[in-house]
Amino acid sequence: MSVNISREKREEQLRMLETLRCHIASEDQGEQTGKLLSYINEIEKGIKEKKFGLTFEHHREKIQEVLQTHIPWLEEEKELRINGEGPCHFLMEGDNLASLQLLLKTHREKIDLIIIDPPYNRGKNDFIYDDDYVDTSDDFRHSKWASFMEIRLRLARRLLKPEGYIFINIDDNELTTLKMVCDEIFREQNFVGMYMWEKTSTAPALSRKVRKKLEYILCYGKRLDSSHQFSQGAIDGDDAPLLNSGNGKKTLTFPPGSVRFRIKDGIYRPHDSRKIHLEQPVEVKGGVNITPLVATGEYKWVQETLEREIAEGTYFLVKSKLFSIRYQRTGKMVHKTPQNLLNGELGVGTNEEAQKELKALGLPPFDYPKPTSLYTFLINMINRDKDITVLDFFAGSGTTGHAVLRQNKEDGGRRRFILCTNNQGGVCREIAWERLRKVMEQEQGCGSLTYLKVNYLPVEGRMYYEYADELASHVRELIQLEWGQIPEKNEQALLLLTQEETDRYLTKESCPMHCRMVYLGGDVLLTGAQEALVRERNIEVVTVPEYFYSELEG
């Protein structure tokens, strides 16, 4: 049996501290005694802390200090809005730490897929920490990078749906560091795999070093289970659950003949099971529903997706009286589970292809770009429907957005992207936005794009009630981000900050029939008729800014 020498040493140190504690307590020196005992408690806490895993010198960034005394808020740059039919996409300019904090207010556990290409910390000119490049002479080079990534990845995990995934690009400079950080944040059992991407076909010869043609992509799921698989399409005989815990509840209507039953024919009355609520009677005859099946549950899809799938031949299965609905697609498998080498054989391009894509769009060269084909492949790798939200908070030149637009055009999907990047060197406005604008012009029907800029409200030394009204005036963009629609076309949510606006719009004649949520100013009071209206239409009423900033109320 092995002996844990480190544990024995810690236990000995703790015994020594206990002896010292008893001695100090016996020599009562009033206030000084309490101070010395508190010092001992802090030392004891440090000894007992976890000793296995990634250990590094934690650093605090300037943006963290800013966020201690300021609250980030969003402002739309209306002159950069791109209007179009289809999904609503977002480009956020600002420090990505602040952007992630704002997204937690609107997208907590709502993101399906995250793809990021963070700085690799090559020791040259790719990793900026507190406005300075980190080079190889910095003794805390790796600790700064680990601190920088850890805080952002912890926020990213909170944004992912329970069944969500994250892909992270990296090279060998920080590969081991990244793996240990991710194992701690996402848990080692949720590690899907490491993929090697052939980044170039013309790698230069380097003296004393191996010619590097590969980079790496780490993949983690938020919560892997037995249903996890990476493939495309479906094979007859395989069915998948339509219900997924963690999604918001919604009511879907399955038209007659779309659901196949393996239970006895008859009429099934409204009831609750563990997973769904049957809203109205449904009659089953000949193993199918001959009346509409209307049920509420935590579905993967919305009604529009359901109808599109039915039009493409998808049918649904109910195997027991629990009515746990599953779906079955027909057709052949597009490709098998991918190998761990991503290269031209799989249709994945190189850095050279990425530079050609930028040049074809009339954009300047960009350091270390990724080809659209790589991110398209990653999007298609996860076995899920075409109605997902993709986040990239190291957006750079906008490759992830380009890949989403391309794939939607190819298969008629309604994927949405949220891209976050700073504007250093004009990368957000002059490269990412310009790239997306040109792609959306070329590919009609790609949707709309809203450009949001991160600003900061100073709150140090102020009570919440002193700046609540200022926050309320900045929630319009948060509502826009949460609902994925520009205000002028959004009939699902109303923002009513004053009593006058409420009395004008919250009437049977003026309130949109599809309205699902009303955001009210803190001083607004509903009349009896208005309260009856929101009950009748099942409209959720929330108060702003508390809805988004409840953690600040004290």
N, C-alpha and C positions, 0 to 999 in steps of 0.2 A: 504493500500500500504506500502510495507516494505521500510525502510530507509537504504541506503548503507553508513554505518558509515565510512568504510575505504575510500570510494571515497570522502566523505566530508572532512576527515582529509587530504587527498592528495591535494585537492583543496585549503584548508587553507594554507598548506605548500607552494604551488605554489604562492599564493598571498603574503606570507611573503618574498619569494625569489624575487618577482617582486619589492616589496618595497625596498629591499636591493639593487637590481640592479639599480634602479633609483637613490638611494642615492649615490652609488659609482660613477655612471656616472656623477653626478652633481659635485662631488669633483674630478676634473680632476687631476690625479697624474701621467700622462704620461704612461710609460710602465707598471707601477704597476697596474694601472686601468685596462688595457687590460688583465693582468694575473688574477686579481680578478674576472672579468666578465667571463673569460673562466672557472674558478672554478664553478661559479654559473651555467653556462650552463651544466656542467657535472653533478652537483647535480640535476638539473631539469630533465635531461635525465633519471637519475636513478629513480626519483619519477614517471615518466611517463611510465616506462617499465611495461610489462605485470605482473600482480599480481596474476593471477589464474593459477594453474597448478603445475607441479613439480618444486620446487625450491631447489637447492643444491649448495654447495660450489664447483665451478669448479676447477679442478686440471689439471696441465700440466704434461704430462709424459716425460721421457727422450727421447723416440723415437720421440715425437713431436719436441723437440729441435734439434734432429739430422736431421729431415726432413726440418728444416728451413735453414740449412747450407749445406745439402747434397741432391743429387737426387738419388733415388733408381734405380737400373738396375738389369737385370736378367742374370744369367750365367747358362748354362746347364751343369749338371754333366753327361757327356756322358757315363761314365762307369756304371751309374745306369739306363740307358735307357733300356726299355723292348720293343722289337719289336714284332709286331703281326698284324694279320688282323682284321679289324673292326675299331671302333671309336678310336680317339686319346684322351687320358686322361692326366691330368697334376697334379703333386704334387709339391707345392711350399714351400720351406724351408725359414723361416724368420719371422720377426715380421709381424703380420697380418695387421697392419695399413699400413705399406709400401706395402704389397702385394695388398691390396685393392686399393691403389693409382695407382699402376701399372695396375691393372685390369681395372681401369677407362679409360686407354689409349686404351684398346683392346676390352672391353666388356661393354661399357656404354649402358644400356638398351638392353642387349643381353642375360641376365640370366633368365631362366624360373622359377627356383626353388632354394631357399636357405634353407638349413637345418643347424642349428648351435646348439651346446651344450656348451655354455660359462661357465666360472667358476661361481659357485653358491654363492661365498662369504660366506662360512659357518663359517668363523672365525677360521679355522684350517689351512689347508695346501693346499687349492685349488686355491686361488686367489693371484697371484704375481703381485705387482704393483711397477715398478721401482726396480726390482731385489729383493724385500723383500716381504715375505708373510704378508698379511693384517690379523691381528687377532682381536678378540673382544675388545681389549683394545684401539684400534685406534679410536679416536674421529671422524675421517673423513672416517671411514670404508665405509659407504654407499655412501657418496659423491664421493669417489674415484672410486667406482664401477660404479656409474651412469655416471661419466665423461668418464671412460674407454669404456662403452658400447655406449654412445650417439654418440661419434665421429665415431665409426665403423658402427653403424646402419645407420647413415646419408649417409655414402658412399655406404653401401649395397643397400639402396633404389635407388640410382642413377644407380646401376648396373642392377636392375630388369627391365624386360620388362613391358610395361604398364599392361599386363594381368598376370604378375608374382606373386608368393606367397613366403612368408617366414614363416618357422616353427622355433620356439625358445624354447629349453628345459630350464626348471628352477624349483627350489623348492621354499618353502615358505620363505626362507631368503630374497629374492629380488623380489618376485612375484609382489608385489604392485608397487615397483619402476620400474620394467621392463614394467608393463602395462602402467604406466604414461609416461615413455620415448617413448614407441611405439605409444601411442595415439597421442603424439605430432609430431613424425616424420612421421608415416604412416597415420595419421589422424584416429580419433575414428570411423568414418563411414566406414573405410576399415578393421575394426576388424572382422574377420571371426568367431572366437570362441576360447575357451580354452578347451583343451582336457586333461583328467586325465589319466596318464599312471600308471598301476599297476607294480611298479618297482621290487617288490620282493614277493616271496611267503613265506619267512621265516623271516619276520621283527623281530628284537630283541626287547625285552621288555626294555623300558627306564623308570627309576624312575622319578616320577613327570611329565612325559610328555606322550603325545599320541603316540602310536605305529605308525610310519610313513611308510605306504606302497605305497603312491602315490607321483608322481611328476607331473609337469604340462607342457603342450606344448601350447604356444600361437601361433596363426596363424593370419597373416594379408595378405591381397591382396594389391598390389600397387594401383590399381584403380578398385574397385568392380563395377559391373554393373548388369543389369538384367539377363545376361547370366551366372553369377557365379553359379556353382554347384559343389559339390563333389560327384562323383560316378565313376563307371567303365563301360566300354562297351557302348552299345546303344540299344534302343528299336525301332522297326519299327515304322515309323511315325514321329520320332524326327530327325530333321536335324540341322546342325550347320554351321556357316560361315567359309569358308576357308580363307577369307580375314581377316586380323587383322592389324589395323593401328599401326605403330611403328616398324613393321618388315621391313627389307630391301626389296626393290623391286626386283622381279625376274620374269623370263618368264617361264611359264609352258605350256606343250603341252598335251592336253587331247585327247587321241586317239578316232577314230570313235566309236560311240555307247556307250561312257562312260558318256555322259552328257544328262540328260533329260530336255526338255524345256517345259515351260508352256506359250510360246508365239507362234505366228503364224509361220507356216513353211515358209521357204524361204532362200534366201542368205543374210547374214549380212556382210557388208563391214567393213574394219578397221575403228575404231572410238574410241574416248575417252568418258568414263562415269566418274562419280565422283570417282569411285574406281578402274577401270581397263582400260587398253588399248588393244583393239582387234588388233592383229598384222597382220592378213591376213583374207581373206574372209572365212566364215564358212557356210556350207549349213545344214539347219535343215529340216528333212523330217520325218514324222511320230512321231514327238515329240522328236527325238534324233538327235545328230550330225552325219552326214554321211561322213563328212570330218573332219580332225583334228581341234580342237579348240586351237589356240595359243594366249595366253593373258598374259599381264604383270600387276602385282599388288603386294601389300604387303601381301604375302601369309604366312600362318603358316608353310607350308611344302616346301620341295625342290622336284625336279623332281623324285629323287630316292624314296622318301617317297610316292609320288603320285602313282608311278607304283606299289609299294608294296601294297598299299591300294586297288588299282584296282584288283590286283591278289587275294586279300582276300575278294572280293565281294563288296567293297565300290563303290557307284556311286555318281554322282554329279547332282545338280539341278540349273537351271537358271529360275527364276520366272518372270523376267521382262526384258525389253530391256536395262536396266542398266548393265546386265550381272554380277550381284553380285553373284558370284559362291558360292554354299553351298555344303556340303557333307553329305552323308547318309550311315551310317554303318548298317549292318544287324547283328542279333544275340541277345541273351538274356542279361539282365543286370547281371553282375557278383556279385555285392552286392549293397545294398541300401546306401543312405547317412549314414556315420558312426555315431554311438553314441558318446557321449563325454567321455566315459570310454573305454580306449584301454587296452585290457587284453587278456588272453588266448583264450577266446571265439571267438575273431577275428583273432586268429593266431599270436598275438603279444606276444613275450617272455619277460623275466625279466632279471635283472642284472646277475642272476645265469647262464642263458643261454648265456649271452654275455661272461662271463668268460670261459665257456666251449668252445665257438667258438675259443677264443684265444688259449686255451690249445690244442685244436685239430690241430691247425696250428703250434704248437711248439713254441708259443710266450709266454713271461712272463706275469704275471698278470698285469692288468692296473687299476688304480683308477677310479671308477665310469664309467665303460664302458656301452655302449648301445648295445642291441641286434640288429643284422642285420634285423631281422623280423620287428622291430619297424620302421626303416627307409624305408624298402621296402613298408610297409603299407602306410607311408606318401607319398612316391613317387607315389603310385597307387591311393592315395586319390584324387589328382587333376585330373580333367577330361580333359586330353589333350593327344596328340599323343605320340608315343614312341621315337620321335626324339627331345630331349630336352637337355639343359645344366643345370647341377646341381652344385651349389657352396656350399662348407662348409669351412668357414675361422676360425673355431675352430676344426680342423679335428681330433686332438688327435690320436687315434689308427687306424683311417681310416675306421670307420664303414660305413660312407656315400658312400665311394668308393666301398666297399664290396657289399653294397646293390644295387648299380647301376649295378655292374657286374653280380650279381645274377639275377636281374630282366631282364637284356638284354639276359642272357642265357635262361631264362624261356620263354620269348615271342618274341625273335628275334629282340628286339629293338636296336636302335642305340643311346641311351642316352650317354652323355659325362659328366665326372665329373672334377671339379677343386677343389683340396684340398689345404688348406693353414694351416701351423702350424709352430711353432718354433721347434728347435731341443733340447730343454732342456731335459736332461736325455736320449738323443738319441731317443726321441719319433718319430721324422720324419724318420730318416734313419733306425733305428734298429727295430721299431715296425710298423709304418704305411707303409713304403716302403716294408719291408719284408713281411708284411701281404698281400699287393696287389700283390707282386711278386708270392707268393705261390698260391693265388686264381687264378691268370691269368695262371699259369702253369697247375692248375687242370682243369680249364675251358677254353679249347682252343677256339680261335676265339673271345676272349673278347676285343681285340684291342691292342693298344700300350700305353706305359706310358713314359712320359718325366718328368725328375726330374730337377726342376729349383731352383736355390739358389738366394736369394736377396742380392745384394751388394750395396755399397753406393759410389757415386762420390762426392768429396768435391767441392763446387762451391762458398763458401763465399768469397766475395771480387773480384770475377771474372766476367767479362762481358760474355754474352751468346756466342759471337763469339769465345771466348777464349777456350771454352770447347765443342763446337758443334761437332767437329770431334771425340772427345772421345765418346760422346753420340751416334754418328752415328755407331761407331764400336760395340755398345752394343744393336743395335735394332734387330739383327737377331732373338733373342729369343722372342721379342715382336711380330714380324711377325709370328713366329711359333705359339705363343699363340693365336694370333688373328685368324689365319686360321685353327687352330686345326690340323696341320699336321707337321711332322718332315721335315726339309728342303730337305732331299734326295728324298722324295716321293712327294713333293709339286709341282705340275705342274700348280697351279692356281696363284702363285705369284712369282716374281723374285726380288731379291735384287741385285742391281748393283751399287756399291759404287764408282767405278772408270770408267774413259772413256774407258779404255782397256776392262773391263768386259762388258760394254755396247755395244761396237762395236763387241764383240765376240758373245754375246748371243741375242742381239736384232736385229735378222735378220729373214727373212721368214723361213730359214732352221733350225735355232737353237731355236727360241722362241716356247715354247710348245703351241699347238693349243688351249688348255683349259685355257691358261693364262688370268686372269681377272684383275690383278693389277701388276704394276711395281714400285718398290721403288728405287728411284734414289738418289745418293749422291749429296750433295749440289753443287759441282763443275762440275757436268756432264751436257753436252749439247747434245741434240738430233740432228741428221742430218735430212735433209728433208725426206730421205727415211725412217728413223726410225719414224718420226712423222706421215708419211703416213701409216706405218704399224700399229701403235697403234690406229689410227683412223679407219682403215679398220677392225680391229679385236675388236674394241670397248673396248680397254684396258685402264683402269684408271691409270694415271701416277701421283705419289706423290713424294715429296721431303722429304728425311729423313736427320736429325732427326726431322725436323719441323712438320711432320705429327703426330708424337707422343708427341712432346714437344712444340707445338705452343704457349702455355701459358708462356713460358720462354723467348720468343723473345723480349719482352720489350714493 
